[in-house]
Amino acid sequence: MKKIVVSTALLAAVTAAGAAEFRLPQFETTKLPNGLTVLLMERHEVPLIAVRAVVKAGAVNDGPQAGLANLTGDAILLGSTKHNKAAIDEAFDFRGAVLAGGGGVEQTTVQANFAKADAPALLPLFAEIVQQPGFDNAELDKLRARKVSGLKQAKESPRQVAGNYYRSMLFGQGAYANPPGGTVGSLQALKQDDVKRFHQRYFRPDNAAIVVVGDFDPAAMKRQIESLFGQWKAEGPAPQRADYGKPLTDKPRVWLVNKADAIETTFLIGGAGIARNDADYVPLQVLNTVLGGRFTSWLNDELRVNSGLTYGANSGFAPLSQAGTFSISSFTALPKTEAALDLALKTYDRLWSRGIDKATLDSAKAYVKGQFPPRYETSEQLASLLGDMYALDIGRAQIDNFTRDVDSLTPEKAKALVDKHFPRKNLQMVLVGKANEIRKLAAKYGEVTELDITADGFQPAAK
């Protein structure tokens, strides 16, 4: 067993200047002979343990079978080859433990939270479903039916699906355009054998990590993890990451998604963003806080507080491992669509026309520093962070240097980061609303492509 110990300071260290500074607690990284990565972080404040299996596979690996990773991630919870779903559920529920899972864009996770005393009983069951899921066909049919119903319902609420259209628009034929939840047609076509093949292809020790955070003895936990997962075998070559696509922003475009009964227009405006491990990730959170990252942001002030055009407006970067997007998002009453769009664009342009002064920047810095540490207080939150670090190639320096990177941000640096990362030309726009009422308006903002929300999926109809 090859071991790497990661040294660190306390969770909240105090600098010479007296400012609270966030640090990751100490954790240990081990790799088993079969290639499985094991991340262990001791936390003895409460007698709880959070365990998470993280597999580097998600919607980007679906290919033409949209929703396959997501269905597989949820189907893992349907029982193992040794214990059916009822037995697994009873074992966890009886002890007040939590078992959950699911597939995202680039990773699939299985997670459990339980009392320290219950680890001997529940860890083996956790290991079973990760390595030997049963994928009971009757249970799988019910799960798939629930997901199909959920997709149909989501189309009734534009704010739930606008992001899928936006990613599809930006990434085109790239894998990042794949809708994680799939489409009605793609899900209905998925069979038990598809789920089994996906699990066999991607759930393998050299493509996965086991994260354990909480109250445990590290030597004993390592022995238990090796006992439970050490015989996990990989067959054939390991999956290799491909190019999942880059945002298409060569010209201003508008996707007009018709919802014939809409009384509102839901919109997203933006373009290319950043990767999750970008060196500027932390300072960009500060700048976005000014623009649209909190209730007192420019966008919310202008579109909600001052004009009453909407109940809320925000902006944000959505980073992935290789690329990402940036968007401004809001909604407004149908007759106010043009006013809301123009005000959003005018407010966004303040980043360049007026810039961010020191007082505004200092306020955002204080806000972001106050919001950051509480995101990583519990064992469950820290397990999620370590899982993301593994799956998305995030270096610990980004976490440990958080306070430094926030404090070092000046108005001059802010201007340079705005110019570098916030899209200004060739803005991309998704409008979801009544097309007959806003068709002419849409052409004002770029080349228009029309879709209908009742059509399956999130791509324009094939010509």
N, C-alpha and C positions, 0 to 999 in steps of 0.2 A: 504494500500500500504506500503510494507516494504522497507525502504530506507537505502542504504549504501553509505556514502560519502567518496570518495577516496581523501585524501589530497596529495598534491604534491608541488614541487617547480616550478619555471619557466621552460619553455621549454629549455632554455639554461642558466643554472646557472653558476656562476663563483666561482671556489673553492678558498680556501685560497692561494693556490700555483699559482693562476692566469690562470689555464687552463680551457678552455671551457668544460662544462660538460652537456651532454644531459639529459633532464628530460621530462617525459610526462607532457603535460598540465593537469590541474585539470579536472577530469571527475566524474560523479555521476552514480552509479549503483543502479537501482531500480528493484524490482520484483513485477509484478502485481499479484492480487489474483489468476488469471488463470495460473500462472507459467511463464508468459512471462518475460524475462529479457530485461530491457531497459537501454541503455548506452547513456548518454548525455554529450557532451563536448562543452562548449561555446568557440567560436572564433569570435571576432567582428572586425577583421582587414578588412574584405571585406563582403559585404551583400550577402553571398552565404550560402547555406545549402547542406550538403551531408547526405543522409539517406540510410541506408542499412538494409535489412532483412537477417539474417544469420540463416540457418537451419543446424543442425547437421545431415546431410545425404548427401551421395555422391556415387561414384562408389563402395565403399566398401559395400554399401547396395543394389547393383544391383542384387546380386545372379546370376542366370543363364541368366538374361536379361541384358547383357552388354550394357551400354549406356543409361539406363533408367533414371538415375538421371540427366544426362547431357541433355537429351531430355526434361525432365520435367522442368528443370531450364530455358531452352530457351522457352519452350511452355507457360510458365507463362506470357510471354510478348505478347501473341497473343490475349489479351483482357480478360475482366472479364465477369461475368454472366450478368452484367448490361450495359457494354460498350464494343463494339467490338474493334478489333485491330485498325481499321482506326480512331475511335474516340479517343482512348488512344494516338495513335501516333500523331494525330493532336493537342491534348491538350498539349503534351510535346514539339513538334516541334515548334508550334506557339510561345511558350514562350522561345525558345532557350534552353530548358532543355534537360537533357540526362536521358534516361531510359535504363538499361541494366540488364543482368542476365546470369546465367549459373551454371552448376554443375561441381564440381571438384572431387577430390579423397575422401574427407571427409566432404565437406560442399557444400551447394547450396546457392547462394546468388541472391538477387534482389536489385539493387541499382539505385538511382536517384540523380541527382545534379541539383539544380535550384536556382533561385534568392529568397532571403528572402521574397520579396513581393508576390511570386507565391506559397508559402507554403499552404495557405488556399485552393487554387484550386487544387494543385497537390498531396498533402499528402493523401486526401481521395481516389484519383484514385490509388495511390501506395498501400494503404491498401486494396483496392478492389482486385487488381490482386494477391496480396500475399495470401489473405484468400479465395477469390472466383474466381479463374481463370475460364475462359469459356472453354478452350481447344477445340476451334472450330475445327471440324474434317477436313474441307477443308484446313484450315490454317496449321493444324498439318501435313497433308499429304505433303504439300509443304515444310514445315520445315524438315521433315524426308527425303524427296528426296534430299534436299540440303546437308544434313549431309552425306547421303550415297555417293553422288557425291564427297564430300570433302574427305571422307575416301579413295575412289578409287584413287583420285589424289595424296593423301599423300604417297601412296605406290610407286609412281614414284620418290619420293625424300627421299632416305634413312635417311637423317638427321632428317626428320620430324617424322619418326616412330621407329628409333633405340631405343629410350628411352622406348617405349612400350614393345619391345622385352626384353630389359634389366630388367625391373620390372617383367615381366612375368617369366623370367629365375630365378631371385632371390627369388621371393615370391611363385613360384610354384602354388599350389592350394589355397593359402591364398587370402583373399579378396583384399589385396594390389596389387595383380597381375591383377585385373580387369582393362581393358583399359577404361579410363573415357569416351572417345568418342564412345565406343562400337566397333562392327565389322559390316561389311556390312550385314551379315546374321542376326545378333541379332537386328540391327536397323530395317531392313525390316519386322521383325516379330512383332515389337512393335505396339500396337493398342491404341486407345484412352482410353479404359478401363484400360490398364496397367498404363498409365500416371495418370489417375484419382486416381487409387488405391495407387500409390506411393505418390501422393500429400496428400491424406487422411491419410496415415500411418505416414508420417514423418513431414508434415507441420502442426504443432500443437504448441500451445503457450509454453508448457513445454519442447519443443525441439528447441526453437528458441530465437533469440534476435533481437531487433530493436536498431540500432545504429544511433544516430543523432549527427552530428558535424557541427558547423557553427554559424551563427549570429542569435540567437534566445533568447527569454526570457525563462529561464528554467522552471519556474512555469507554464507558458502558454503552453509550449511544452509538459510538462508532462500531463497536462489536455487533450491536443489534442490527444496524443498517447493513453492515457487511453480510451478516447472516441472512437477512431477508432479501437483499438485492444482489448479493455477490454472485449468484448462479444465473442471473439474468444474462442471456446470450444475445449477441447480434449476429445476424446472418447477412452476408453480402456486403458490398461497400456502403459506407455511411452516406447519408444524404448530404449533398453539397448545396450551399446557398447559391441561388442564381441571381440575376439582375431583376429586381422586382418592379422596375420602372421609375421614371422621373416625371414630374408634373409637366404637362403640355401647356406652355404659355407663350406660344409664338405670335398670337394675335388675341385681341379682346373677343371673348365669346360669351354667349348667353344660352343656357339651357332653360327653356320655358316648359315647365311641367304642368300640363293642364289638369286642374281639378275642377270639374264643371260646376260643382255645388259650393265652391269655396267663397267665403265672405271676407277672407283675409289673404294677403300675399306673404308667404314665408320666403326669406331670401338669405343667401350666403354670397359673400363677395371676397375675393382674395386671389391666392395663387400659391406659388411654391413656398415651402417653409424650410425646416431644418431637420437633420437626423437627430435622434435622441442623444447620441454621444457627442454632439457638436460642442466645441469649446465655449461657444457663446450661449449655451442653453440657459444658464442661470441668469445672466444679465438681461436676456430677452424676456424672462418672466417679469422682471421689474418694469421694463418698458411697456410690455403689454398690459400690466396692471394700470398704468396711466391711461392707455387707450381704451381698453375694454375689459379689464380683468377684475374689476370690483364694482360695487354699487355706485361709488362716487367717481367712476371713470368718465372720460370725455364722452364716449358713445352713449352711456346710460344717462348722463346728465342732459345731453342734447336731445336724444330721441325719446326719452321718457319724461324726465323731470321738467325740462324747459319747454318742450313742444307738445308733449302728450300724444305723440304719434304711435307709441307702443308701450307695452308694460315692461319691456326689458330689451336691452341690446348689449352684446358683448363681443369679444374677439379673443382669438387664441391660436397658438401654434399646436398642431397635432403631429408630433414627431414619431417616426418609425426608425427602424435600424439603419436604413439606407437613404431615406429621404423623408419628406413630410410636407404638410400643407399649412397654410395660414388662412384664416377666414374671419370676416366680420359677419355676425349673424343676428337676425331679428325678424320681426313680423309686424304687419300693420294692417289696418282696415283697407279693403280693396280700393276705395276712392283716394286713399292717401299714399298709394304705392310710390308714385313719382316723388312726392315730397320727402318720404322716408328714405328712399334710395339716394336722392341728391344730398340730403342732410348727412347721411352716413358717409358718403364720399367726401363731402366738404369737411366733416369732422376728421376723417382719416387723413386728409391732406394737411391738417395742422401739424402732423409729425415733421413735415418738411417746411411748411410756410411759417410756422412759429417756433417749432422745436419744443424741447422740454426744459423748463428753467430749473434752477437748483432747488427751489422750495418744493416744487411739484415732484421732482426726482427724490428728494429726501423723504417726502411723505410716502411715496411708493416703496422706497427701500425699507422704511420702518414697517410698513404693512407686510411686505413679503417676508422679512425676517421673523415677524411675529407668527405668520401662517405656516412657515416651513417645519419647525421642529415637531409641532403636534401631529403632523402627518406620519411620523415615525416613532410613536410612543409605545404602541402595543407590540407584542410578539407577532401577531398576525400581520400588522403593517410592515414590520421589519422583514418578515418572511417574504412578503410580496415584493418589497424593494430588492432583496437579494435575488429573488427569482427574475425580476426585470433586469438586474445587472447581468445575470448569466445569459438570459435570452436575447437581450438587445445590445450586448457588448458595451455596457456602461462602466467606465472606470470609477473606482472609489474616490479618486481625486475630485470628481465633479461634486460628490456629496461633501467630502471633508473640506473643500475649498469654498463652500457655499457662502459663508459669511464674508470671506475675503473678496470674492467676486462681486458680491452685492455692494460692499463698502467702497470698493475701488471705482465704482461707476460714477463718472462725472458727466456734466452736460455735453462736454466735447466728445467723450467716448460714446455717449448716448446717440449723438448725431451720426457718428461713424457707423454704429450698429444699425440704426434706422436705414441709412443709405445702403448698407450691405444686405440686410435680411428682410426688410418689409417690402413686399412687391408693390411697385408703383405704376409700372407700365403694363399694358396688356392684361388688365384685370379680368378674372374669370367670375361669372355670376350664374347662380342657380336661382330661378324664380319659380315658386310653386303657388299656383293660384288659378283664377279663371282666365284662360288664355284669350278668350274673345274680348275681354276688357283691357288687357295689358299687352296685347301682341304688338301694337304700334310703338308703345312705350319701350318694350324690350329691345327693339332695334336701335334705340338711342345709345345703348351701352355696348353693343358688339354684334358679331355675327350670330344669328339666332338659329337654334336647333329646337324643334318642338317634340315633346314626348307627351304621353298621357299616363296619369298616375294609375289608371286601371289596368294598364298593360303589365304583364309579369316582368319582374326584373327592374333594372335601373339603367339600362342602355337604350339608345334610340332604336327604333325598329329597323331591321335590316332592309336595305334598299334593293 
